[in-house]
Amino acid sequence: MAAAIDQGLGRVRSPASTPNLSMQEQRELQSRLEKKQMKDFMGVYSRLVQRCFDDCVNDFTSKSLLPKEEGCIMRCVDKYFKGTERLQTRFQELNAQMVQQGNALPGR
């Protein structure tokens, strides 16, 4: 399965791009990758929901969110996505710089 990691950004390649695997192995690899991606996504989503809920929801006297809490949650989610986007961009910049300098991560 290590052969399915792209040298560039550590992205997972399509099983079709791993010619040493049989079709059955490629399908199994694809299935595992999809399950892992879903699990990872659900973990990120769960942490985001928990963090924003903990930070923003304080009044449990009503079954609906107060406008103040709703606004806080929207800002929390927006800040999380912007921060994540900036981290990804910066990682890509640093990775490209390392590749240009020939200092790729060990083992690659």
C-alpha distances in whole Angstrom, upper triangle without the diagonal:
4,5,6,8,11,14,17,16,13,13,10,10,11,9,13,12,9,12,11,10,13,14,14,10,10,12,10,7,10,12,10,10,13,14,13,15,18,18,17,20,22,22,23,26,27,28,29,32,32,33,35,37,38,39,41,42,45,48,48,51,50,47,46,45,48,48,48,44,43,44,42,39,39,39,36,34,35,35,31,30,32,31,27,28,29,26,24,26,27,24,23,26,26,22,24,27,25,23,27,28,25,24,20,19,18,15,15
4,5,6,9,11,14,14,11,11,9,10,12,11,14,13,10,13,12,12,16,17,17,13,13,16,14,11,13,15,13,12,15,16,14,16,19,19,18,21,23,23,23,26,28,28,29,32,33,33,35,37,38,39,41,43,45,48,48,52,51,48,47,46,48,48,47,44,43,43,42,39,39,39,36,33,34,34,30,29,31,29,26,26,27,25,22,24,25,21,21,24,23,19,21,24,21,20,23,24,21,20,17,15,14,11,11
4,6,8,10,13,14,11,11,9,9,11,9,12,9,7,10,9,10,14,15,16,12,12,15,14,11,13,16,14,13,16,18,16,17,21,21,20,22,25,25,25,28,30,30,31,34,35,35,37,39,40,41,43,45,48,51,50,54,53,50,49,48,50,50,49,46,45,45,43,40,40,40,38,35,36,35,32,30,32,31,27,27,28,26,23,25,25,22,21,24,23,19,21,23,21,19,22,24,21,20,17,16,16,12,11
4,6,9,12,12,9,8,6,5,7,7,9,8,7,10,11,10,14,14,15,12,10,13,12,9,10,13,12,10,13,15,13,14,17,18,17,19,22,22,23,25,27,27,29,31,32,33,35,37,38,39,40,42,45,48,48,51,50,47,46,44,47,47,46,43,42,42,40,37,37,37,35,32,32,32,29,27,29,28,24,24,26,24,21,23,24,20,19,22,22,19,20,23,21,19,23,24,22,21,18,17,17,14,13
4,6,9,9,6,6,5,6,9,10,12,10,10,13,14,14,17,18,19,16,14,16,16,12,13,15,14,11,14,16,14,14,17,18,16,18,21,21,21,24,26,26,27,30,31,31,33,35,36,36,38,40,43,46,46,50,48,46,45,43,45,45,44,41,40,40,38,35,35,35,32,30,30,30,27,25,26,25,22,21,23,20,17,19,20,17,16,19,18,15,16,19,18,16,19,21,19,18,14,13,14,12,10
4,6,6,5,5,6,6,9,11,13,10,11,14,15,16,19,20,21,18,16,18,18,15,15,18,16,13,16,18,16,15,19,20,18,20,23,23,22,25,27,27,28,31,32,32,33,36,37,37,39,41,44,47,47,51,49,47,45,44,46,45,44,42,40,40,38,36,35,34,32,30,30,29,27,25,25,24,21,20,21,19,16,17,18,15,13,16,16,13,14,17,15,13,16,19,17,16,13,13,14,13,10
4,6,6,8,9,10,13,15,16,13,13,16,17,18,22,23,24,21,19,22,22,18,18,21,20,17,20,22,19,19,22,23,21,22,26,25,24,27,29,29,29,33,34,33,35,38,38,38,40,43,46,49,49,53,52,49,48,46,48,47,46,43,42,41,40,37,36,36,34,31,31,30,28,26,26,25,22,21,22,19,16,17,18,14,13,15,14,10,11,14,12,10,13,15,13,13,9,10,11,10,7
4,6,7,10,11,14,16,18,14,16,19,20,21,25,25,26,24,21,23,24,20,20,23,21,18,20,23,20,19,22,23,21,22,25,25,23,26,29,28,28,31,33,32,33,36,37,37,38,41,44,47,48,51,50,48,46,44,46,44,43,41,40,39,37,35,34,33,31,29,28,28,25,23,23,22,19,18,18,17,14,14,14,11,9,12,11,8,8,11,10,8,11,14,12,12,9,10,13,13,9
4,5,9,11,14,17,18,16,17,20,22,22,25,26,27,24,21,23,23,19,19,21,20,16,18,20,18,16,19,20,17,18,22,21,20,22,25,24,24,27,29,28,29,32,33,33,35,37,40,43,44,47,46,44,42,40,42,41,40,38,36,35,34,31,30,30,28,26,25,24,22,20,20,19,16,15,15,13,10,11,12,9,7,10,10,7,8,12,11,10,13,15,14,14,10,11,14,14,11
4,7,9,13,15,17,15,15,19,19,20,23,23,24,21,19,21,20,16,16,19,17,14,16,18,15,14,17,18,15,17,20,19,18,21,24,23,23,27,28,27,29,32,32,33,35,37,40,43,43,47,46,44,42,40,42,41,40,38,36,36,34,32,31,30,28,26,26,25,22,21,21,20,17,17,17,15,12,14,14,11,10,14,13,10,12,15,13,12,16,18,16,15,11,10,13,12,10
4,6,10,12,14,13,14,17,19,18,21,21,22,19,17,18,18,14,14,16,15,11,13,15,13,11,15,16,14,15,18,18,17,20,22,22,23,26,27,27,28,31,32,32,34,36,39,42,42,46,44,42,40,39,41,40,39,37,35,35,33,31,30,29,27,25,25,25,22,20,21,20,16,16,18,15,12,14,16,13,11,15,15,12,14,17,16,15,18,20,19,18,15,14,16,15,13
4,7,9,11,10,11,15,16,15,18,18,18,15,13,14,14,11,10,13,11,8,10,13,11,10,13,15,13,15,18,18,18,20,23,23,24,26,28,28,29,32,33,34,35,37,40,43,43,46,45,42,41,39,42,41,41,38,36,36,35,32,31,31,29,26,27,27,24,22,23,23,19,19,21,19,15,18,19,16,15,19,19,16,17,21,20,18,21,23,22,21,17,16,18,16,14
4,6,8,7,8,12,14,13,16,15,17,14,11,13,14,10,9,13,13,9,12,15,13,12,16,18,16,17,21,21,21,23,26,26,27,29,31,31,33,35,36,37,38,40,43,46,46,49,48,45,43,42,44,44,43,41,39,39,38,35,34,34,32,29,29,30,27,24,26,25,22,21,23,21,18,20,21,19,17,20,21,17,18,22,21,19,22,24,22,22,19,18,20,18,15
4,5,6,8,11,13,12,14,12,14,12,9,10,12,9,7,11,12,9,10,14,14,13,16,18,17,18,21,22,22,24,26,28,28,30,32,33,34,36,38,38,40,41,45,47,46,50,48,45,43,42,45,44,44,42,39,40,39,36,35,35,34,30,31,31,28,26,28,28,24,23,26,24,21,22,25,22,20,23,24,21,22,25,24,22,25,28,26,26,22,22,23,21,18
4,5,5,8,10,8,10,9,10,8,5,7,9,6,6,10,10,9,11,14,14,14,17,19,19,20,23,24,24,26,28,29,30,32,34,35,36,38,40,41,42,43,47,49,48,51,50,47,45,45,47,47,47,44,42,43,42,38,38,38,36,33,34,34,31,29,31,31,27,27,29,27,24,26,28,25,23,27,27,24,24,28,27,24,27,30,27,27,24,23,24,21,19
4,5,7,10,9,10,8,11,10,7,9,11,10,9,12,14,13,14,17,18,17,20,22,22,23,26,27,27,29,31,32,33,35,37,38,39,41,43,44,45,46,49,51,51,54,52,49,48,47,50,49,49,47,44,45,44,41,40,40,39,35,36,37,34,31,33,33,29,28,31,29,26,27,29,27,25,28,28,25,25,29,28,25,28,30,28,29,25,25,26,23,21
4,6,9,9,11,11,14,12,9,12,14,11,11,15,15,14,16,19,18,18,21,23,22,23,26,27,27,29,32,33,33,35,37,38,39,41,43,43,45,46,50,52,52,55,53,50,49,48,50,50,49,47,45,45,44,41,40,40,39,35,35,36,33,31,32,32,28,27,29,28,24,25,27,24,22,25,26,22,22,26,25,22,24,27,25,25,22,22,23,20,17
4,6,6,9,10,12,10,8,11,12,10,11,14,15,13,16,19,18,18,21,23,23,24,27,28,28,30,32,33,34,36,38,39,40,42,43,44,46,47,51,53,53,56,54,52,50,49,52,51,51,48,46,47,46,42,42,42,40,37,37,38,35,32,34,33,30,29,31,29,26,27,29,26,24,27,27,23,24,27,25,23,25,27,25,25,22,22,22,19,16
4,5,8,9,12,10,9,12,14,12,13,17,17,17,19,22,22,22,25,26,26,28,30,31,32,34,36,37,38,40,42,42,44,46,47,48,50,51,54,57,56,59,58,55,54,53,55,55,55,52,50,50,49,46,45,46,44,41,41,41,38,36,37,37,33,33,35,33,29,31,32,29,27,30,30,26,26,29,28,25,28,30,27,28,24,24,24,21,19
4,7,10,12,9,9,13,14,12,14,17,17,17,20,22,22,23,26,27,27,29,31,32,33,35,36,37,39,41,42,43,45,47,48,49,50,52,55,57,57,60,59,56,55,54,57,56,56,53,51,52,51,47,47,47,45,42,43,43,40,38,39,38,35,34,36,34,31,32,34,30,29,31,31,27,28,31,29,26,29,31,28,28,25,24,24,20,19
4,7,8,6,6,9,10,9,11,14,14,15,17,19,19,21,23,24,25,27,29,30,31,33,34,35,37,39,40,41,43,45,46,47,49,50,53,55,55,58,56,53,52,52,55,54,54,51,49,50,49,46,45,46,44,41,41,42,38,37,38,38,34,34,36,34,31,33,34,31,29,32,32,28,29,32,30,28,31,33,30,30,26,26,25,22,20
4,5,5,6,9,10,10,12,14,15,16,18,20,21,22,24,25,26,28,30,31,33,34,36,37,39,40,42,43,45,46,47,49,50,51,54,56,56,59,57,54,53,53,56,56,56,53,51,52,51,47,47,48,45,42,43,44,41,39,41,40,36,36,39,37,33,35,37,34,32,35,35,32,33,36,34,31,34,36,33,34,30,29,29,26,24
4,5,5,6,9,10,10,12,14,15,16,18,20,21,22,24,25,27,28,30,31,33,34,36,37,39,40,42,43,44,46,48,49,50,53,55,54,57,55,52,51,50,54,53,54,51,49,50,49,45,45,46,44,41,42,42,39,37,39,39,35,35,38,36,33,35,37,34,32,35,36,32,33,36,35,32,35,37,35,35,31,31,31,28,26
4,5,5,6,9,10,11,12,14,15,17,18,20,21,23,24,26,27,29,30,31,33,35,36,37,39,41,42,43,45,47,48,48,51,53,52,55,53,50,49,49,52,53,53,50,48,49,48,45,44,46,43,40,41,42,39,37,40,39,36,36,38,36,33,36,37,34,33,37,37,33,34,38,36,34,37,39,36,36,33,32,31,28,27
4,5,5,6,8,10,10,12,14,15,16,18,20,21,22,24,26,27,28,30,31,33,34,36,37,39,40,42,43,45,46,47,50,52,51,54,53,49,49,48,51,52,52,49,47,48,47,43,43,44,42,39,40,40,37,35,38,37,33,34,36,34,31,33,35,31,30,34,34,30,32,35,33,31,34,36,33,33,29,28,28,24,23
4,5,5,6,9,10,10,12,14,15,16,18,20,21,22,24,25,27,28,30,31,33,34,36,37,39,40,42,43,44,45,49,51,50,53,51,48,47,47,50,49,50,47,45,45,45,41,41,42,39,36,37,38,35,33,35,35,31,31,33,31,28,30,32,29,28,31,31,28,29,32,31,29,32,34,31,31,28,27,27,24,22
4,5,5,6,9,10,11,12,14,15,16,18,20,21,22,24,26,27,28,30,31,33,34,36,37,38,40,42,43,44,47,49,48,51,49,46,45,44,48,48,48,45,43,44,43,40,39,41,38,35,36,37,34,32,35,35,31,31,34,32,29,31,33,30,29,33,33,30,31,35,33,31,34,37,34,34,30,29,30,27,25
4,5,5,6,9,10,11,12,14,15,16,18,20,21,22,24,26,27,29,30,31,33,34,36,37,39,41,42,42,45,47,46,49,48,45,44,44,47,47,47,44,42,44,42,39,39,40,38,35,36,37,33,32,34,34,30,31,34,31,29,31,33,30,29,33,33,30,31,35,33,31,35,37,34,33,30,28,28,25,24
4,5,5,6,9,10,10,12,14,15,16,18,20,21,22,24,25,27,28,30,31,33,34,36,37,39,40,41,44,46,45,49,47,44,43,43,46,46,46,43,41,42,41,37,37,38,36,33,34,34,31,29,32,31,27,28,30,28,25,28,30,26,26,29,29,26,28,31,29,28,31,33,30,30,26,24,25,22,21
4,5,5,6,9,10,10,12,14,15,16,18,20,21,22,24,26,27,28,30,31,33,34,36,37,38,39,43,45,44,47,45,42,41,41,44,43,44,41,39,40,39,35,35,36,34,30,32,33,29,27,30,30,26,26,29,27,24,26,28,26,25,28,29,26,27,30,29,28,31,33,31,30,27,25,26,24,22
4,5,5,6,9,10,11,12,14,15,16,18,20,21,22,24,26,27,28,30,32,33,34,36,37,38,41,43,42,45,43,40,39,39,42,42,42,39,37,39,38,34,34,35,33,30,31,32,29,27,30,30,26,27,30,28,25,28,30,27,27,31,31,28,30,33,32,31,34,36,34,33,29,28,28,26,25
4,5,5,6,9,10,10,12,14,15,16,18,20,21,22,24,26,27,28,30,31,33,34,36,36,40,42,41,44,42,39,39,38,41,42,42,38,37,38,37,33,33,34,32,29,31,31,28,26,29,29,25,26,29,26,24,27,29,26,25,29,29,26,28,31,30,29,32,34,32,31,27,25,26,23,22
4,5,5,6,9,10,10,12,14,15,16,18,20,21,22,24,26,27,28,30,31,33,34,35,38,41,40,43,42,39,38,37,40,40,40,37,35,36,35,31,31,32,30,27,28,29,25,23,26,26,22,22,25,23,20,23,25,22,22,26,26,23,25,28,27,26,29,31,29,28,24,23,24,22,20
4,5,5,6,9,10,10,12,14,15,16,18,20,21,22,24,26,27,28,30,31,32,33,37,38,38,41,39,36,35,34,38,38,38,35,33,34,33,29,29,30,28,25,26,27,24,22,25,25,21,22,25,23,21,24,26,23,23,27,27,25,27,30,29,28,31,33,32,31,27,26,27,25,24
4,5,5,6,9,10,10,12,14,15,16,18,20,21,22,24,26,27,28,30,31,32,35,37,36,39,37,34,34,33,36,37,37,34,32,33,32,29,29,30,28,25,27,28,24,23,26,26,22,23,26,24,22,25,27,25,25,29,29,27,29,32,31,30,33,35,34,32,29,27,28,26,25
4,5,5,6,8,10,10,12,14,15,16,18,20,21,22,24,25,27,28,30,31,34,36,35,39,37,35,34,33,36,36,36,33,31,33,31,28,28,29,26,23,25,26,22,21,24,23,19,21,24,21,19,23,24,21,22,26,26,23,26,29,28,27,31,32,31,29,25,23,24,23,22
4,5,5,6,9,10,11,12,14,15,16,18,20,21,22,24,26,27,28,29,33,35,34,38,36,33,32,31,34,34,34,31,29,30,29,25,25,26,24,21,22,23,19,18,21,20,17,18,21,19,17,20,22,19,20,23,24,22,24,27,26,26,29,31,30,28,25,23,25,23,22
4,5,5,6,9,10,10,12,14,15,16,18,20,21,22,24,26,27,27,30,32,32,35,33,30,29,29,32,32,32,29,27,28,27,24,24,25,23,20,22,23,19,18,21,21,18,19,22,21,19,22,24,22,23,26,27,25,27,30,30,29,33,34,33,32,28,27,28,27,26
4,5,5,6,9,10,10,12,14,15,16,18,20,21,22,24,26,26,29,31,30,34,32,30,29,28,31,32,32,28,27,28,27,23,24,25,22,20,22,23,19,19,22,21,18,20,23,21,19,23,25,22,23,27,27,25,28,31,30,30,33,35,34,32,28,26,27,26,26
4,5,5,6,9,10,11,12,14,15,17,18,20,21,23,24,25,28,31,30,34,33,30,29,28,31,31,31,27,26,27,25,22,22,23,20,18,20,20,16,16,19,18,15,17,19,17,16,19,21,19,20,23,23,22,25,27,26,27,30,31,31,29,25,23,25,24,23
4,5,5,6,8,10,11,12,14,15,17,18,20,21,22,23,27,29,29,32,30,28,27,25,28,28,28,25,23,24,23,19,19,20,18,15,17,18,14,13,17,16,13,15,18,17,15,19,21,19,20,23,24,23,25,28,28,28,31,33,32,30,27,25,27,27,26
4,5,5,6,9,10,10,12,14,15,16,18,20,21,21,24,27,26,29,28,25,24,23,26,27,27,23,22,23,22,18,19,21,18,15,18,19,15,15,19,18,16,18,21,19,19,22,24,22,23,27,27,26,29,31,31,31,34,36,35,33,30,28,30,29,29
4,5,5,6,9,10,11,12,14,15,16,18,20,21,24,26,25,29,28,26,25,24,27,27,27,23,22,24,22,18,19,20,17,15,18,18,14,15,18,17,15,17,20,18,18,21,22,21,23,26,26,25,28,30,29,30,33,35,34,32,29,26,28,28,27
4,5,5,6,9,10,11,12,14,15,16,18,19,23,25,25,29,28,26,24,23,25,25,24,21,20,21,19,16,17,17,14,12,14,14,11,11,14,13,11,14,16,15,14,18,19,18,20,23,23,23,25,28,27,28,31,33,32,30,27,25,27,28,27
4,6,5,6,9,10,11,12,14,15,16,17,21,23,23,26,25,22,21,20,22,22,22,19,18,19,17,14,14,16,13,10,13,14,11,11,15,15,12,15,18,17,17,20,22,21,22,25,26,26,28,30,31,31,34,36,36,34,31,29,31,31,30
4,5,5,6,9,10,10,12,14,15,16,19,21,21,24,23,21,20,19,22,23,22,18,18,19,17,14,16,17,14,12,16,16,13,14,18,17,15,18,21,19,20,23,24,23,25,28,28,28,31,33,33,34,37,38,38,35,33,30,32,32,32
4,6,5,6,9,10,10,12,14,15,18,21,21,24,24,22,21,19,22,22,21,18,18,19,16,13,15,16,12,11,14,14,11,13,16,14,13,17,18,17,18,21,22,21,24,26,26,26,29,31,31,32,35,36,36,33,31,29,31,31,31
4,5,5,6,8,10,11,12,13,17,19,20,23,23,21,19,17,19,20,18,15,15,15,13,10,12,12,9,7,11,11,8,10,13,12,11,14,16,16,17,20,21,21,23,25,26,26,29,30,31,32,35,36,36,34,31,30,32,33,32
4,6,5,6,8,10,10,11,14,17,17,20,19,17,16,14,17,17,17,13,13,14,12,9,11,13,10,8,12,13,11,12,16,15,15,18,20,19,20,23,25,24,26,29,29,30,32,34,34,36,38,40,40,38,35,33,35,36,35
4,6,5,6,8,10,10,13,16,16,19,19,18,17,15,17,19,18,14,14,16,13,11,14,14,11,11,15,15,12,15,18,17,16,20,22,21,22,25,26,26,28,30,30,31,34,35,35,37,39,40,41,38,36,33,36,36,36
4,5,5,6,8,10,13,16,17,20,20,19,18,16,17,18,16,13,14,15,12,10,12,12,9,9,13,12,10,13,15,14,14,18,19,18,20,23,23,24,26,28,28,29,32,33,33,35,38,38,39,36,34,32,34,35,35
4,5,5,6,8,11,14,15,19,18,17,16,13,14,15,13,10,10,11,8,6,9,9,6,7,10,10,9,12,14,14,15,18,19,19,21,23,24,25,27,29,29,30,33,34,35,37,39,40,41,38,36,34,37,38,37
4,5,5,5,9,11,12,15,15,14,13,11,13,14,13,9,10,12,9,7,11,12,9,10,14,14,13,16,18,18,18,21,23,23,24,27,28,28,30,32,33,34,36,38,38,40,42,43,44,41,39,37,40,40,40
4,6,6,8,11,12,16,16,16,15,13,14,16,14,11,13,14,11,10,13,14,11,13,16,15,14,17,19,19,19,22,24,23,25,28,28,28,31,33,33,34,37,38,38,40,43,43,44,41,39,37,39,40,40
4,6,8,12,14,17,17,18,16,13,14,15,12,9,11,12,8,8,12,11,8,11,14,13,13,16,18,17,18,21,22,22,24,26,27,27,30,32,32,33,36,37,37,39,41,42,43,40,39,37,39,40,40
4,6,9,12,14,14,15,13,10,10,11,8,5,8,9,6,6,10,10,8,11,13,13,14,17,18,18,20,22,23,24,26,28,28,29,32,33,34,35,38,39,40,42,43,44,45,43,41,39,42,43,43
4,6,8,11,11,11,10,8,9,11,9,6,8,11,8,8,12,13,11,13,16,17,17,19,21,21,23,25,26,27,29,31,32,32,35,36,37,38,41,42,43,44,47,48,48,46,44,42,44,45,45
4,6,9,11,12,12,9,9,12,10,8,11,13,11,12,15,16,15,17,20,20,20,23,24,24,26,28,29,30,32,34,34,35,38,39,40,41,44,45,45,47,49,50,51,48,47,45,47,48,48
4,6,7,9,10,8,8,11,10,9,12,14,13,14,17,18,17,19,22,22,23,25,27,27,29,31,32,33,35,37,38,38,41,42,43,44,47,48,49,51,53,53,54,52,50,48,50,51,51
4,5,7,9,9,10,13,13,11,13,16,15,15,19,20,19,21,24,24,24,27,29,29,30,33,34,34,36,38,39,40,42,44,45,46,48,50,50,52,54,55,56,53,51,49,51,52,51
4,7,9,10,10,14,14,13,15,18,18,18,21,23,22,24,26,27,27,30,32,32,33,36,37,38,39,42,43,43,45,47,48,49,51,53,53,55,57,58,59,57,55,53,55,55,55
4,5,7,8,12,13,12,13,16,17,16,19,21,21,22,25,26,26,28,31,31,32,34,36,37,38,40,42,42,44,46,47,48,50,52,53,54,56,58,58,56,54,52,54,55,54
4,7,9,13,14,12,13,16,17,16,18,21,21,21,24,26,25,27,30,30,31,33,35,36,37,39,41,41,43,45,46,47,49,51,51,53,55,56,57,55,52,50,53,53,52
4,7,9,11,10,9,13,14,13,15,18,18,18,21,23,23,24,27,28,29,30,33,33,34,37,38,39,41,43,44,45,47,48,49,51,53,54,55,53,51,49,51,52,51
4,6,8,6,6,10,10,10,12,14,15,15,18,19,20,22,24,25,26,28,29,31,32,34,35,36,38,40,41,42,44,46,47,48,50,51,52,50,48,46,49,50,49
4,5,5,6,9,10,11,12,14,15,17,18,20,21,23,24,26,27,29,30,31,33,35,36,37,39,41,42,43,45,46,48,49,51,52,54,51,50,48,51,52,51
4,5,5,6,9,10,11,12,14,15,16,18,20,21,22,24,26,27,28,30,32,33,34,36,38,39,40,42,43,45,46,48,49,51,52,50,49,47,50,51,50
4,6,5,6,9,10,11,12,14,15,16,18,20,21,22,24,26,27,28,30,32,33,34,36,37,39,40,42,43,45,46,48,49,51,48,47,46,48,50,49
4,5,5,6,9,10,10,12,14,15,16,18,20,21,22,24,26,27,28,30,31,33,35,36,37,38,40,42,43,45,46,48,49,47,45,43,46,47,46
4,5,5,6,9,10,11,12,14,15,17,18,20,21,23,24,26,27,29,30,32,33,35,36,37,39,41,42,43,45,47,48,46,44,43,45,46,45
4,5,5,6,9,10,11,12,14,16,16,18,20,21,22,24,26,27,28,30,32,33,34,36,37,39,40,42,43,45,46,44,43,42,45,46,45
4,5,5,6,9,10,10,12,14,15,16,18,20,21,22,24,26,27,28,30,31,32,34,36,37,38,40,42,43,44,42,41,39,42,43,43
4,5,5,6,8,10,10,12,14,15,16,18,20,21,22,24,26,27,29,30,31,33,35,36,37,39,41,42,43,41,39,38,40,41,40
4,5,5,6,9,10,11,12,14,15,16,18,20,21,23,24,26,27,29,30,32,33,35,36,37,39,41,42,40,38,37,40,41,40
4,6,5,6,8,10,10,12,14,15,16,18,20,21,22,24,26,27,28,30,31,33,34,36,37,39,40,38,37,36,39,40,39
4,5,5,6,9,10,10,12,14,15,16,18,20,21,22,24,26,27,28,30,31,33,34,36,37,39,36,35,33,36,38,37
4,5,5,6,9,10,10,12,14,15,16,18,20,21,23,24,26,27,29,30,31,33,35,36,37,35,33,32,35,36,35
4,5,5,6,8,10,11,12,14,15,16,18,20,21,23,24,26,27,29,30,32,33,35,36,34,33,32,35,36,35
4,6,5,6,8,10,10,12,14,15,16,18,20,21,22,24,26,27,28,30,32,33,34,32,31,30,33,35,33
4,6,5,6,9,10,11,12,14,15,16,18,20,21,22,24,26,27,28,30,31,33,31,29,27,31,32,31
4,5,5,6,9,10,10,12,14,15,16,18,20,21,22,24,26,27,29,30,31,30,28,27,30,31,29
4,5,5,6,9,10,11,12,14,15,16,18,20,21,23,24,26,27,29,30,29,27,27,30,31,30
4,5,5,6,9,10,11,12,14,15,16,18,20,21,22,24,26,27,28,26,25,24,27,29,28
4,5,5,6,9,10,10,12,14,15,16,18,20,21,22,24,26,27,25,23,22,25,26,25
4,5,5,6,9,10,11,12,14,15,17,18,20,21,23,24,26,24,22,22,26,27,25
4,5,5,6,8,10,10,12,14,15,16,18,20,21,23,24,23,21,21,25,26,25
4,5,5,6,9,10,10,12,14,15,16,18,20,21,22,20,19,18,22,23,22
4,5,5,6,9,10,10,12,14,15,16,18,20,21,19,17,17,20,22,20
4,5,5,6,9,10,11,12,14,15,17,18,20,19,17,18,22,23,21
4,5,5,6,8,10,11,12,14,15,17,18,17,16,16,20,22,20
4,5,5,6,8,10,10,12,14,15,16,15,13,13,16,18,17
4,5,5,6,8,10,10,12,14,15,14,12,13,17,18,16
4,5,5,6,9,10,11,12,14,14,13,14,18,20,18
4,5,5,6,9,10,11,12,11,10,11,15,17,16
4,5,5,6,9,10,10,9,8,9,13,15,12
4,5,5,6,9,10,10,9,11,15,17,14
4,5,5,6,9,9,9,12,15,17,15
4,5,5,6,5,5,8,11,14,12
4,5,5,6,5,9,12,13,11
4,5,8,9,12,15,17,14
4,5,8,11,14,16,14
4,6,9,11,13,11
4,6,8,11,10
4,6,9,7
4,6,6
4,6
4
